[in-house]
Amino acid sequence: MNQDKDNVNKMFKQFKNKYVTVDLRGNYQSEGKIIAIDNYLNIILENENGLETVKGGNIIFISVKEE
């Protein structure tokens, strides 16, 4: 069971320091670089407005932007 949890952590960590577009509930969208992510998909984005916190429960889709 613990091994599955570690695999999830590694999957989420691959998004760190990537530029992404995040689709949120209510037809909202955010863009920026992920500087922190946790097991609940809560993320902190760095964008032109500074730092933005996005709750994992509001995320519908995350797409990595091509650099």
PQR file of N, CA, C, O and H, with PARSE charges and radii, in Angstrom:
ATOM      1  N   MET A   1       0.827  -1.199   0.000 -0.4000 1.5000
ATOM      2  CA  MET A   1       0.000   0.000   0.000 -0.0000 2.0000
ATOM      3  C   MET A   1       0.864   1.253   0.000  0.5500 1.7000
ATOM      4  O   MET A   1       0.598   2.187  -0.757 -0.5500 1.4000
ATOM      5  N   ASN A   2       1.893   1.286   0.837 -0.4000 1.5000
ATOM      6  CA  ASN A   2       2.786   2.434   0.898 -0.0000 2.0000
ATOM      7  C   ASN A   2       3.498   2.681  -0.422  0.5500 1.7000
ATOM      8  O   ASN A   2       3.769   3.825  -0.786 -0.5500 1.4000
ATOM      9  H   ASN A   2       2.109   0.528   1.452  0.4000 1.0000
ATOM     10  N   GLN A   3       3.797   1.607  -1.133 -0.4000 1.5000
ATOM     11  CA  GLN A   3       4.492   1.728  -2.409 -0.0000 2.0000
ATOM     12  C   GLN A   3       3.629   2.475  -3.423  0.5500 1.7000
ATOM     13  O   GLN A   3       4.157   3.279  -4.192 -0.5500 1.4000
ATOM     14  H   GLN A   3       3.576   0.678  -0.837  0.4000 1.0000
ATOM     15  N   ASP A   4       2.316   2.234  -3.446 -0.4000 1.5000
ATOM     16  CA  ASP A   4       1.418   2.949  -4.351 -0.0000 2.0000
ATOM     17  C   ASP A   4       1.434   4.447  -4.066  0.5500 1.7000
ATOM     18  O   ASP A   4       1.418   5.262  -4.988 -0.5500 1.4000
ATOM     19  H   ASP A   4       1.887   1.581  -2.822  0.4000 1.0000
ATOM     20  N   LYS A   5       1.466   4.800  -2.799 -0.4000 1.5000
ATOM     21  CA  LYS A   5       1.494   6.207  -2.402 -0.0000 2.0000
ATOM     22  C   LYS A   5       2.766   6.885  -2.919  0.5500 1.7000
ATOM     23  O   LYS A   5       2.718   8.021  -3.389 -0.5500 1.4000
ATOM     24  H   LYS A   5       1.480   4.138  -2.049  0.4000 1.0000
ATOM     25  N   ASP A   6       3.907   6.184  -2.830 -0.4000 1.5000
ATOM     26  CA  ASP A   6       5.169   6.727  -3.322 -0.0000 2.0000
ATOM     27  C   ASP A   6       5.132   6.920  -4.831  0.5500 1.7000
ATOM     28  O   ASP A   6       5.681   7.899  -5.336 -0.5500 1.4000
ATOM     29  H   ASP A   6       3.946   5.261  -2.448  0.4000 1.0000
ATOM     30  N   ASN A   7       4.494   6.007  -5.564 -0.4000 1.5000
ATOM     31  CA  ASN A   7       4.379   6.147  -7.011 -0.0000 2.0000
ATOM     32  C   ASN A   7       3.580   7.387  -7.384  0.5500 1.7000
ATOM     33  O   ASN A   7       3.929   8.085  -8.336 -0.5500 1.4000
ATOM     34  H   ASN A   7       4.047   5.211  -5.154  0.4000 1.0000
ATOM     35  N   VAL A   8       2.526   7.665  -6.651 -0.4000 1.5000
ATOM     36  CA  VAL A   8       1.735   8.867  -6.918 -0.0000 2.0000
ATOM     37  C   VAL A   8       2.587  10.108  -6.701  0.5500 1.7000
ATOM     38  O   VAL A   8       2.544  11.040  -7.504 -0.5500 1.4000
ATOM     39  H   VAL A   8       2.243   7.098  -5.877  0.4000 1.0000
ATOM     40  N   ASN A   9       3.358  10.126  -5.624 -0.4000 1.5000
ATOM     41  CA  ASN A   9       4.227  11.261  -5.348 -0.0000 2.0000
ATOM     42  C   ASN A   9       5.168  11.526  -6.521  0.5500 1.7000
ATOM     43  O   ASN A   9       5.346  12.673  -6.929 -0.5500 1.4000
ATOM     44  H   ASN A   9       3.393   9.369  -4.972  0.4000 1.0000
ATOM     45  N   LYS A  10       5.759  10.483  -7.052 -0.4000 1.5000
ATOM     46  CA  LYS A  10       6.695  10.635  -8.167 -0.0000 2.0000
ATOM     47  C   LYS A  10       5.990  11.155  -9.407  0.5500 1.7000
ATOM     48  O   LYS A  10       6.555  11.957 -10.152 -0.5500 1.4000
ATOM     49  H   LYS A  10       5.614   9.551  -6.720  0.4000 1.0000
ATOM     50  N   MET A  11       4.761  10.708  -9.637 -0.4000 1.5000
ATOM     51  CA  MET A  11       4.017  11.175 -10.810 -0.0000 2.0000
ATOM     52  C   MET A  11       3.742  12.676 -10.695  0.5500 1.7000
ATOM     53  O   MET A  11       3.904  13.411 -11.669 -0.5500 1.4000
ATOM     54  H   MET A  11       4.302  10.057  -9.032  0.4000 1.0000
ATOM     55  N   PHE A  12       3.334  13.127  -9.529 -0.4000 1.5000
ATOM     56  CA  PHE A  12       3.040  14.545  -9.349 -0.0000 2.0000
ATOM     57  C   PHE A  12       4.307  15.388  -9.425  0.5500 1.7000
ATOM     58  O   PHE A  12       4.286  16.500  -9.953 -0.5500 1.4000
ATOM     59  H   PHE A  12       3.203  12.529  -8.737  0.4000 1.0000
ATOM     60  N   LYS A  13       5.414  14.856  -8.894 -0.4000 1.5000
ATOM     61  CA  LYS A  13       6.670  15.607  -8.881 -0.0000 2.0000
ATOM     62  C   LYS A  13       7.176  15.922 -10.283  0.5500 1.7000
ATOM     63  O   LYS A  13       7.923  16.884 -10.460 -0.5500 1.4000
ATOM     64  H   LYS A  13       5.431  13.953  -8.465  0.4000 1.0000
ATOM     65  N   GLN A  14       6.788  15.133 -11.284 -0.4000 1.5000
ATOM     66  CA  GLN A  14       7.248  15.389 -12.646 -0.0000 2.0000
ATOM     67  C   GLN A  14       6.717  16.713 -13.188  0.5500 1.7000
ATOM     68  O   GLN A  14       7.275  17.251 -14.145 -0.5500 1.4000
ATOM     69  H   GLN A  14       6.182  14.351 -11.140  0.4000 1.0000
ATOM     70  N   PHE A  15       5.653  17.246 -12.598 -0.4000 1.5000
ATOM     71  CA  PHE A  15       5.093  18.519 -13.048 -0.0000 2.0000
ATOM     72  C   PHE A  15       5.814  19.739 -12.465  0.5500 1.7000
ATOM     73  O   PHE A  15       5.664  20.849 -12.976 -0.5500 1.4000
ATOM     74  H   PHE A  15       5.199  16.809 -11.821  0.4000 1.0000
ATOM     75  N   LYS A  16       6.583  19.541 -11.414 -0.4000 1.5000
ATOM     76  CA  LYS A  16       7.262  20.654 -10.761 -0.0000 2.0000
ATOM     77  C   LYS A  16       8.235  21.330 -11.732  0.5500 1.7000
ATOM     78  O   LYS A  16       8.962  20.660 -12.465 -0.5500 1.4000
ATOM     79  H   LYS A  16       6.704  18.640 -10.998  0.4000 1.0000
ATOM     80  N   ASN A  17       8.238  22.654 -11.724 -0.4000 1.5000
ATOM     81  CA  ASN A  17       9.060  23.507 -12.585 -0.0000 2.0000
ATOM     82  C   ASN A  17       8.658  23.451 -14.057  0.5500 1.7000
ATOM     83  O   ASN A  17       9.436  23.854 -14.921 -0.5500 1.4000
ATOM     84  H   ASN A  17       7.648  23.198 -11.128  0.4000 1.0000
ATOM     85  N   LYS A  18       7.466  22.963 -14.354 -0.4000 1.5000
ATOM     86  CA  LYS A  18       6.939  22.951 -15.728 -0.0000 2.0000
ATOM     87  C   LYS A  18       5.926  24.071 -15.887  0.5500 1.7000
ATOM     88  O   LYS A  18       5.223  24.429 -14.942 -0.5500 1.4000
ATOM     89  H   LYS A  18       6.834  22.635 -13.652  0.4000 1.0000
ATOM     90  N   TYR A  19       5.861  24.620 -17.097 -0.4000 1.5000
ATOM     91  CA  TYR A  19       4.847  25.619 -17.409 -0.0000 2.0000
ATOM     92  C   TYR A  19       3.576  24.891 -17.817  0.5500 1.7000
ATOM     93  O   TYR A  19       3.598  24.034 -18.701 -0.5500 1.4000
ATOM     94  H   TYR A  19       6.432  24.329 -17.864  0.4000 1.0000
ATOM     95  N   VAL A  20       2.470  25.234 -17.170 -0.4000 1.5000
ATOM     96  CA  VAL A  20       1.219  24.520 -17.378 -0.0000 2.0000
ATOM     97  C   VAL A  20       0.048  25.477 -17.562  0.5500 1.7000
ATOM     98  O   VAL A  20       0.108  26.655 -17.209 -0.5500 1.4000
ATOM     99  H   VAL A  20       2.452  25.930 -16.452  0.4000 1.0000
ATOM    100  N   THR A  21      -1.008  24.927 -18.123 -0.4000 1.5000
ATOM    101  CA  THR A  21      -2.312  25.568 -18.141 -0.0000 2.0000
ATOM    102  C   THR A  21      -3.216  24.695 -17.294  0.5500 1.7000
ATOM    103  O   THR A  21      -3.270  23.481 -17.491 -0.5500 1.4000
ATOM    104  H   THR A  21      -1.057  23.970 -18.410  0.4000 1.0000
ATOM    105  N   VAL A  22      -3.929  25.302 -16.348 -0.4000 1.5000
ATOM    106  CA  VAL A  22      -4.787  24.563 -15.430 -0.0000 2.0000
ATOM    107  C   VAL A  22      -6.231  24.997 -15.670  0.5500 1.7000
ATOM    108  O   VAL A  22      -6.573  26.169 -15.510 -0.5500 1.4000
ATOM    109  H   VAL A  22      -3.885  26.288 -16.188  0.4000 1.0000
ATOM    110  N   ASP A  23      -7.075  24.037 -16.057 -0.4000 1.5000
ATOM    111  CA  ASP A  23      -8.504  24.302 -16.204 -0.0000 2.0000
ATOM    112  C   ASP A  23      -9.170  24.040 -14.869  0.5500 1.7000
ATOM    113  O   ASP A  23      -8.960  22.997 -14.248 -0.5500 1.4000
ATOM    114  H   ASP A  23      -6.797  23.085 -16.188  0.4000 1.0000
ATOM    115  N   LEU A  24      -9.984  25.008 -14.428 -0.4000 1.5000
ATOM    116  CA  LEU A  24     -10.613  24.940 -13.111 -0.0000 2.0000
ATOM    117  C   LEU A  24     -12.132  24.915 -13.239  0.5500 1.7000
ATOM    118  O   LEU A  24     -12.688  25.259 -14.282 -0.5500 1.4000
ATOM    119  H   LEU A  24     -10.155  25.855 -14.932  0.4000 1.0000
ATOM    120  N   ARG A  25     -12.780  24.511 -12.180 -0.4000 1.5000
ATOM    121  CA  ARG A  25     -14.250  24.548 -12.140 -0.0000 2.0000
ATOM    122  C   ARG A  25     -14.735  25.972 -12.364  0.5500 1.7000
ATOM    123  O   ARG A  25     -14.046  26.934 -12.023 -0.5500 1.4000
ATOM    124  H   ARG A  25     -12.329  24.232 -11.333  0.4000 1.0000
ATOM    125  N   GLY A  26     -15.914  26.098 -12.934 -0.4000 1.5000
ATOM    126  CA  GLY A  26     -16.493  27.419 -13.163 -0.0000 2.0000
ATOM    127  C   GLY A  26     -15.920  28.103 -14.391  0.5500 1.7000
ATOM    128  O   GLY A  26     -15.981  29.327 -14.499 -0.5500 1.4000
ATOM    129  H   GLY A  26     -16.474  25.316 -13.210  0.4000 1.0000
ATOM    130  N   ASN A  27     -15.366  27.334 -15.316 -0.4000 1.5000
ATOM    131  CA  ASN A  27     -14.798  27.859 -16.564 -0.0000 2.0000
ATOM    132  C   ASN A  27     -13.669  28.857 -16.347  0.5500 1.7000
ATOM    133  O   ASN A  27     -13.522  29.812 -17.110 -0.5500 1.4000
ATOM    134  H   ASN A  27     -15.317  26.339 -15.227  0.4000 1.0000
ATOM    135  N   TYR A  28     -12.871  28.634 -15.306 -0.4000 1.5000
ATOM    136  CA  TYR A  28     -11.694  29.458 -15.058 -0.0000 2.0000
ATOM    137  C   TYR A  28     -10.455  28.724 -15.547  0.5500 1.7000
ATOM    138  O   TYR A  28     -10.450  27.501 -15.688 -0.5500 1.4000
ATOM    139  H   TYR A  28     -12.990  27.858 -14.686  0.4000 1.0000
ATOM    140  N   GLN A  29      -9.418  29.488 -15.799 -0.4000 1.5000
ATOM    141  CA  GLN A  29      -8.164  28.913 -16.276 -0.0000 2.0000
ATOM    142  C   GLN A  29      -7.009  29.720 -15.695  0.5500 1.7000
ATOM    143  O   GLN A  29      -7.081  30.945 -15.600 -0.5500 1.4000
ATOM    144  H   GLN A  29      -9.421  30.481 -15.684  0.4000 1.0000
ATOM    145  N   SER A  30      -5.949  29.026 -15.310 -0.4000 1.5000
ATOM    146  CA  SER A  30      -4.737  29.677 -14.816 -0.0000 2.0000
ATOM    147  C   SER A  30      -3.551  29.129 -15.577  0.5500 1.7000
ATOM    148  O   SER A  30      -3.562  27.986 -16.034 -0.5500 1.4000
ATOM    149  H   SER A  30      -5.890  28.031 -15.388  0.4000 1.0000
ATOM    150  N   GLU A  31      -2.525  29.957 -15.707 -0.4000 1.5000
ATOM    151  CA  GLU A  31      -1.297  29.537 -16.375 -0.0000 2.0000
ATOM    152  C   GLU A  31      -0.115  29.954 -15.527  0.5500 1.7000
ATOM    153  O   GLU A  31      -0.183  30.938 -14.791 -0.5500 1.4000
ATOM    154  H   GLU A  31      -2.517  30.885 -15.336  0.4000 1.0000
ATOM    155  N   GLY A  32       0.965  29.205 -15.632 -0.4000 1.5000
ATOM    156  CA  GLY A  32       2.182  29.563 -14.931 -0.0000 2.0000
ATOM    157  C   GLY A  32       3.072  28.361 -14.730  0.5500 1.7000
ATOM    158  O   GLY A  32       2.822  27.279 -15.261 -0.5500 1.4000
ATOM    159  H   GLY A  32       1.020  28.406 -16.230  0.4000 1.0000
ATOM    160  N   LYS A  33       4.119  28.572 -13.949 -0.4000 1.5000
ATOM    161  CA  LYS A  33       5.077  27.509 -13.641 -0.0000 2.0000
ATOM    162  C   LYS A  33       4.750  26.939 -12.272  0.5500 1.7000
ATOM    163  O   LYS A  33       4.601  27.682 -11.302 -0.5500 1.4000
ATOM    164  H   LYS A  33       4.322  29.451 -13.517  0.4000 1.0000
ATOM    165  N   ILE A  34       4.639  25.619 -12.193 -0.4000 1.5000
ATOM    166  CA  ILE A  34       4.365  24.974 -10.908 -0.0000 2.0000
ATOM    167  C   ILE A  34       5.638  25.002 -10.076  0.5500 1.7000
ATOM    168  O   ILE A  34       6.665  24.449 -10.470 -0.5500 1.4000
ATOM    169  H   ILE A  34       4.760  25.015 -12.981  0.4000 1.0000
ATOM    170  N   ILE A  35       5.559  25.650  -8.926 -0.4000 1.5000
ATOM    171  CA  ILE A  35       6.727  25.686  -8.049 -0.0000 2.0000
ATOM    172  C   ILE A  35       6.547  24.777  -6.835  0.5500 1.7000
ATOM    173  O   ILE A  35       7.517  24.473  -6.140 -0.5500 1.4000
ATOM    174  H   ILE A  35       4.725  26.100  -8.606  0.4000 1.0000
ATOM    175  N   ALA A  36       5.305  24.338  -6.573 -0.4000 1.5000
ATOM    176  CA  ALA A  36       5.053  23.379  -5.489 -0.0000 2.0000
ATOM    177  C   ALA A  36       3.790  22.595  -5.811  0.5500 1.7000
ATOM    178  O   ALA A  36       2.840  23.122  -6.390 -0.5500 1.4000
ATOM    179  H   ALA A  36       4.518  24.585  -7.138  0.4000 1.0000
ATOM    180  N   ILE A  37       3.802  21.310  -5.419 -0.4000 1.5000
ATOM    181  CA  ILE A  37       2.649  20.437  -5.625 -0.0000 2.0000
ATOM    182  C   ILE A  37       2.635  19.410  -4.506  0.5500 1.7000
ATOM    183  O   ILE A  37       3.692  18.988  -4.036 -0.5500 1.4000
ATOM    184  H   ILE A  37       4.573  20.881  -4.949  0.4000 1.0000
ATOM    185  N   ASP A  38       1.438  19.001  -4.072 -0.4000 1.5000
ATOM    186  CA  ASP A  38       1.355  17.985  -3.024 -0.0000 2.0000
ATOM    187  C   ASP A  38       0.479  16.819  -3.477  0.5500 1.7000
ATOM    188  O   ASP A  38       0.011  16.787  -4.615 -0.5500 1.4000
ATOM    189  H   ASP A  38       0.579  19.343  -4.454  0.4000 1.0000
ATOM    190  N   ASN A  39       0.262  15.861  -2.572 -0.4000 1.5000
ATOM    191  CA  ASN A  39      -0.502  14.660  -2.908 -0.0000 2.0000
ATOM    192  C   ASN A  39      -1.969  14.927  -3.210  0.5500 1.7000
ATOM    193  O   ASN A  39      -2.632  14.082  -3.812 -0.5500 1.4000
ATOM    194  H   ASN A  39       0.643  15.887  -1.648  0.4000 1.0000
ATOM    195  N   TYR A  40      -2.483  16.066  -2.813 -0.4000 1.5000
ATOM    196  CA  TYR A  40      -3.885  16.415  -3.065 -0.0000 2.0000
ATOM    197  C   TYR A  40      -4.039  17.253  -4.329  0.5500 1.7000
ATOM    198  O   TYR A  40      -5.124  17.758  -4.619 -0.5500 1.4000
ATOM    199  H   TYR A  40      -1.944  16.752  -2.324  0.4000 1.0000
ATOM    200  N   LEU A  41      -2.949  17.399  -5.080 -0.4000 1.5000
ATOM    201  CA  LEU A  41      -2.880  18.208  -6.302 -0.0000 2.0000
ATOM    202  C   LEU A  41      -3.069  19.692  -6.018  0.5500 1.7000
ATOM    203  O   LEU A  41      -3.377  20.458  -6.931 -0.5500 1.4000
ATOM    204  H   LEU A  41      -2.067  16.989  -4.844  0.4000 1.0000
ATOM    205  N   ASN A  42      -2.890  20.110  -4.771 -0.4000 1.5000
ATOM    206  CA  ASN A  42      -2.829  21.538  -4.487 -0.0000 2.0000
ATOM    207  C   ASN A  42      -1.529  22.032  -5.116  0.5500 1.7000
ATOM    208  O   ASN A  42      -0.478  21.417  -4.937 -0.5500 1.4000
ATOM    209  H   ASN A  42      -2.640  19.488  -4.029  0.4000 1.0000
ATOM    210  N   ILE A  43      -1.598  23.135  -5.849 -0.4000 1.5000
ATOM    211  CA  ILE A  43      -0.393  23.629  -6.512 -0.0000 2.0000
ATOM    212  C   ILE A  43      -0.199  25.111  -6.243  0.5500 1.7000
ATOM    213  O   ILE A  43      -1.147  25.843  -5.958 -0.5500 1.4000
ATOM    214  H   ILE A  43      -2.452  23.634  -5.995  0.4000 1.0000
ATOM    215  N   ILE A  44       1.042  25.528  -6.340 -0.4000 1.5000
ATOM    216  CA  ILE A  44       1.381  26.945  -6.301 -0.0000 2.0000
ATOM    217  C   ILE A  44       1.993  27.268  -7.654  0.5500 1.7000
ATOM    218  O   ILE A  44       3.001  26.685  -8.055 -0.5500 1.4000
ATOM    219  H   ILE A  44       1.812  24.933  -6.572  0.4000 1.0000
ATOM    220  N   LEU A  45       1.366  28.206  -8.346 -0.4000 1.5000
ATOM    221  CA  LEU A  45       1.829  28.640  -9.659 -0.0000 2.0000
ATOM    222  C   LEU A  45       2.540  29.970  -9.542  0.5500 1.7000
ATOM    223  O   LEU A  45       2.136  30.839  -8.770 -0.5500 1.4000
ATOM    224  H   LEU A  45       0.547  28.679  -8.021  0.4000 1.0000
ATOM    225  N   GLU A  46       3.599  30.122 -10.309 -0.4000 1.5000
ATOM    226  CA  GLU A  46       4.278  31.404 -10.440 -0.0000 2.0000
ATOM    227  C   GLU A  46       3.935  31.926 -11.827  0.5500 1.7000
ATOM    228  O   GLU A  46       4.213  31.278 -12.836 -0.5500 1.4000
ATOM    229  H   GLU A  46       3.927  29.416 -10.936  0.4000 1.0000
ATOM    230  N   ASN A  47       3.321  33.121 -11.862 -0.4000 1.5000
ATOM    231  CA  ASN A  47       2.961  33.733 -13.144 -0.0000 2.0000
ATOM    232  C   ASN A  47       3.230  35.229 -13.096  0.5500 1.7000
ATOM    233  O   ASN A  47       3.832  35.722 -12.142 -0.5500 1.4000
ATOM    234  H   ASN A  47       3.096  33.648 -11.043  0.4000 1.0000
ATOM    235  N   GLU A  48       2.789  35.948 -14.111 -0.4000 1.5000
ATOM    236  CA  GLU A  48       3.090  37.383 -14.186 -0.0000 2.0000
ATOM    237  C   GLU A  48       2.468  38.190 -13.052  0.5500 1.7000
ATOM    238  O   GLU A  48       2.896  39.313 -12.788 -0.5500 1.4000
ATOM    239  H   GLU A  48       2.300  35.547 -14.886  0.4000 1.0000
ATOM    240  N   ASN A  49       1.459  37.628 -12.374 -0.4000 1.5000
ATOM    241  CA  ASN A  49       0.817  38.310 -11.256 -0.0000 2.0000
ATOM    242  C   ASN A  49       1.431  37.943  -9.909  0.5500 1.7000
ATOM    243  O   ASN A  49       0.966  38.417  -8.873 -0.5500 1.4000
ATOM    244  H   ASN A  49       1.111  36.715 -12.589  0.4000 1.0000
ATOM    245  N   GLY A  50       2.458  37.116  -9.906 -0.4000 1.5000
ATOM    246  CA  GLY A  50       3.087  36.678  -8.664 -0.0000 2.0000
ATOM    247  C   GLY A  50       2.795  35.220  -8.418  0.5500 1.7000
ATOM    248  O   GLY A  50       2.824  34.412  -9.346 -0.5500 1.4000
ATOM    249  H   GLY A  50       2.836  36.731 -10.748  0.4000 1.0000
ATOM    250  N   LEU A  51       2.509  34.868  -7.161 -0.4000 1.5000
ATOM    251  CA  LEU A  51       2.210  33.479  -6.799 -0.0000 2.0000
ATOM    252  C   LEU A  51       0.709  33.290  -6.678  0.5500 1.7000
ATOM    253  O   LEU A  51      -0.002  34.156  -6.168 -0.5500 1.4000
ATOM    254  H   LEU A  51       2.484  35.525  -6.407  0.4000 1.0000
ATOM    255  N   GLU A  52       0.241  32.151  -7.153 -0.4000 1.5000
ATOM    256  CA  GLU A  52      -1.183  31.832  -7.098 -0.0000 2.0000
ATOM    257  C   GLU A  52      -1.338  30.422  -6.543  0.5500 1.7000
ATOM    258  O   GLU A  52      -0.686  29.490  -7.014 -0.5500 1.4000
ATOM    259  H   GLU A  52       0.819  31.448  -7.567  0.4000 1.0000
ATOM    260  N   THR A  53      -2.201  30.267  -5.545 -0.4000 1.5000
ATOM    261  CA  THR A  53      -2.476  28.959  -4.958 -0.0000 2.0000
ATOM    262  C   THR A  53      -3.748  28.409  -5.580  0.5500 1.7000
ATOM    263  O   THR A  53      -4.765  29.099  -5.661 -0.5500 1.4000
ATOM    264  H   THR A  53      -2.730  31.024  -5.163  0.4000 1.0000
ATOM    265  N   VAL A  54      -3.678  27.152  -6.019 -0.4000 1.5000
ATOM    266  CA  VAL A  54      -4.835  26.495  -6.627 -0.0000 2.0000
ATOM    267  C   VAL A  54      -5.126  25.233  -5.830  0.5500 1.7000
ATOM    268  O   VAL A  54      -4.258  24.372  -5.685 -0.5500 1.4000
ATOM    269  H   VAL A  54      -2.852  26.592  -5.952  0.4000 1.0000
ATOM    270  N   LYS A  55      -6.346  25.122  -5.313 -0.4000 1.5000
ATOM    271  CA  LYS A  55      -6.758  23.939  -4.556 -0.0000 2.0000
ATOM    272  C   LYS A  55      -6.994  22.779  -5.515  0.5500 1.7000
ATOM    273  O   LYS A  55      -7.618  22.946  -6.563 -0.5500 1.4000
ATOM    274  H   LYS A  55      -7.051  25.821  -5.431  0.4000 1.0000
ATOM    275  N   GLY A  56      -6.497  21.615  -5.152 -0.4000 1.5000
ATOM    276  CA  GLY A  56      -6.614  20.436  -5.995 -0.0000 2.0000
ATOM    277  C   GLY A  56      -8.046  20.045  -6.312  0.5500 1.7000
ATOM    278  O   GLY A  56      -8.313  19.514  -7.390 -0.5500 1.4000
ATOM    279  H   GLY A  56      -5.990  21.479  -4.301  0.4000 1.0000
ATOM    280  N   GLY A  57      -8.965  20.296  -5.401 -0.4000 1.5000
ATOM    281  CA  GLY A  57     -10.369  19.959  -5.618 -0.0000 2.0000
ATOM    282  C   GLY A  57     -11.037  20.790  -6.689  0.5500 1.7000
ATOM    283  O   GLY A  57     -12.106  20.420  -7.175 -0.5500 1.4000
ATOM    284  H   GLY A  57      -8.747  20.727  -4.526  0.4000 1.0000
ATOM    285  N   ASN A  58     -10.435  21.904  -7.069 -0.4000 1.5000
ATOM    286  CA  ASN A  58     -10.996  22.765  -8.111 -0.0000 2.0000
ATOM    287  C   ASN A  58     -10.416  22.487  -9.491  0.5500 1.7000
ATOM    288  O   ASN A  58     -10.875  23.053 -10.483 -0.5500 1.4000
ATOM    289  H   ASN A  58      -9.567  22.204  -6.674  0.4000 1.0000
ATOM    290  N   ILE A  59      -9.413  21.621  -9.562 -0.4000 1.5000
ATOM    291  CA  ILE A  59      -8.730  21.355 -10.826 -0.0000 2.0000
ATOM    292  C   ILE A  59      -9.499  20.308 -11.623  0.5500 1.7000
ATOM    293  O   ILE A  59      -9.861  19.248 -11.112 -0.5500 1.4000
ATOM    294  H   ILE A  59      -9.040  21.161  -8.756  0.4000 1.0000
ATOM    295  N   ILE A  60      -9.736  20.637 -12.894 -0.4000 1.5000
ATOM    296  CA  ILE A  60     -10.362  19.689 -13.809 -0.0000 2.0000
ATOM    297  C   ILE A  60      -9.300  19.029 -14.669  0.5500 1.7000
ATOM    298  O   ILE A  60      -9.344  17.822 -14.904 -0.5500 1.4000
ATOM    299  H   ILE A  60      -9.442  21.497 -13.310  0.4000 1.0000
ATOM    300  N   PHE A  61      -8.341  19.824 -15.140 -0.4000 1.5000
ATOM    301  CA  PHE A  61      -7.350  19.318 -16.101 -0.0000 2.0000
ATOM    302  C   PHE A  61      -6.079  20.145 -16.008  0.5500 1.7000
ATOM    303  O   PHE A  61      -6.145  21.364 -15.853 -0.5500 1.4000
ATOM    304  H   PHE A  61      -8.305  20.805 -14.950  0.4000 1.0000
ATOM    305  N   ILE A  62      -4.925  19.502 -16.102 -0.4000 1.5000
ATOM    306  CA  ILE A  62      -3.637  20.193 -16.161 -0.0000 2.0000
ATOM    307  C   ILE A  62      -2.961  19.779 -17.465  0.5500 1.7000
ATOM    308  O   ILE A  62      -2.813  18.591 -17.748 -0.5500 1.4000
ATOM    309  H   ILE A  62      -4.871  18.512 -16.229  0.4000 1.0000
ATOM    310  N   SER A  63      -2.558  20.763 -18.247 -0.4000 1.5000
ATOM    311  CA  SER A  63      -1.812  20.448 -19.465 -0.0000 2.0000
ATOM    312  C   SER A  63      -0.471  21.157 -19.437  0.5500 1.7000
ATOM    313  O   SER A  63      -0.385  22.335 -19.091 -0.5500 1.4000
ATOM    314  H   SER A  63      -2.678  21.729 -18.016  0.4000 1.0000
ATOM    315  N   VAL A  64       0.579  20.424 -19.807 -0.4000 1.5000
ATOM    316  CA  VAL A  64       1.925  20.970 -19.835 -0.0000 2.0000
ATOM    317  C   VAL A  64       2.101  21.732 -21.142  0.5500 1.7000
ATOM    318  O   VAL A  64       1.778  21.229 -22.218 -0.5500 1.4000
ATOM    319  H   VAL A  64       0.509  19.467 -20.087  0.4000 1.0000
ATOM    320  N   LYS A  65       2.618  22.957 -21.030 -0.4000 1.5000
ATOM    321  CA  LYS A  65       2.857  23.778 -22.216 -0.0000 2.0000
ATOM    322  C   LYS A  65       4.203  23.409 -22.823  0.5500 1.7000
ATOM    323  O   LYS A  65       5.167  23.154 -22.102 -0.5500 1.4000
ATOM    324  H   LYS A  65       2.880  23.366 -20.156  0.4000 1.0000
ATOM    325  N   GLU A  66       4.265  23.382 -24.127 -0.4000 1.5000
ATOM    326  CA  GLU A  66       5.513  23.113 -24.825 -0.0000 2.0000
ATOM    327  C   GLU A  66       6.436  24.309 -24.642  0.5500 1.7000
ATOM    328  O   GLU A  66       6.003  25.457 -24.743 -0.5500 1.4000
ATOM    329  H   GLU A  66       3.481  23.589 -24.713  0.4000 1.0000
ATOM    330  N   GLU A  67       7.705  24.037 -24.373 -0.4000 1.5000
ATOM    331  CA  GLU A  67       8.654  25.147 -24.141 -0.0000 2.0000
ATOM    332  C   GLU A  67       9.375  25.517 -25.406  0.5500 1.7000
ATOM    333  O   GLU A  67      10.206  26.425 -25.400 -0.5500 1.4000
ATOM    334  H   GLU A  67       8.057  23.105 -24.292  0.4000 1.0000
TER
END
